[in-house]
Amino acid sequence: MRLGISSWSYHRTIETGKLDQIGWIEKSAKELKLDGVEILDIHFPQTDEKYLRNLKKLCTDLRLDIYILSATSNFGKATDEERREELKKLKNWIDVGYYLGVPIVRYFAGVPTPDRDVSESWSELIKLTKEAVDYSSSKGIVLALENHHGFIKTSEDVFKLTQGISSDWFKLCLDLGNYKDLYVSIEKTIDLSAIVHAKMYGADGNGIERKLDYNKIFDILKNSNYNGWLSIEYEGEAEEGTTIPECVKYLRKMIQKYE
């Protein structure tokens, strides 16, 4: 397994202007000494060709893989016009990912509008996702659904969408902290996963992740022969700059333990 980090881990520091995207990438390489980075759409200050070219070169110079670009989308919006706009936005981020050479783009199914018919909402979700997968596959990019509330609460929802899409270019971005039933659905969907979000909330006094049972999680990963990326997604309340290095240290130990 390889260890990387999502820019969401530093979202508070980035949003307050204390760290920009370039500074975060340099920190990931030079201080955290990680293997790669997951870049969120919301953390791009711009996407013109000059900026993207320099960003790609920086990661190459720092020997960092950009292993996934994570787009924010919501195919549960109320009107067809709004949903088509979400698809257009996702395609634009797939184009950015293509330029950067990423193998995977993450997307959200979104949150269904409460007053819409459930079957109609799901039908639209499947239809729009198919279009997005057709587009991403034409670029040689896997589209990865994140289990992120809304439509996707358990493994049953993942299977429902996966069966509706029926494409080898459609996979899962498995977030370890988002399923309602946690380990039950993690175990059921690990084999569909192109990447794993290693959700972290911070360590307790003994240096052990305080909310998730990573021994149980690594048992699942090992039993499935998962050998992909673990992308750290810190969502704890403690200060990011001091806590995240401890999260990196903890996960490195866990990887070594289960190798």
Sequence and secondary structure as in RCSB ss.txt:
>XXXX:A:sequence
MRLGISSWSYHRTIETGKLDQIGWIEKSAKELKLDGVEILDIHFPQTDEKYLRNLKKLCTDLRLDIYILSATSNF
GKATDEERREELKKLKNWIDVGYYLGVPIVRYFAGVPTPDRDVSESWSELIKLTKEAVDYSSSKGIVLALENHHG
FIKTSEDVFKLTQGISSDWFKLCLDLGNYKDLYVSIEKTIDLSAIVHAKMYGADGNGIERKLDYNKIFDILKNSN
YNGWLSIEYEGEAEEGTTIPECVKYLRKMIQKYE
>XXXX:A:secstr
 EEEEEGGGGHHHHHTTSS HHHHHHHHHHTS  SEEEEEGGG S   HHHHHHHHHHHHHTT EEEEEE    T
T SSHHHHHHHHHHHHHHHHHHHHHT SEEEEE     TTS HHHHHHHHHHHHHHHHHHHHHTT EEEEE  BT
TBSSHHHHHHHHHHH  TTEEEEEETTT TTTHHHHHHHGGGEEEEEEEE  B TTS BSSS HHHHHHHHHHTT
  SEEEEEE  SS HHHHHHHHHHHHHHHHHHH 
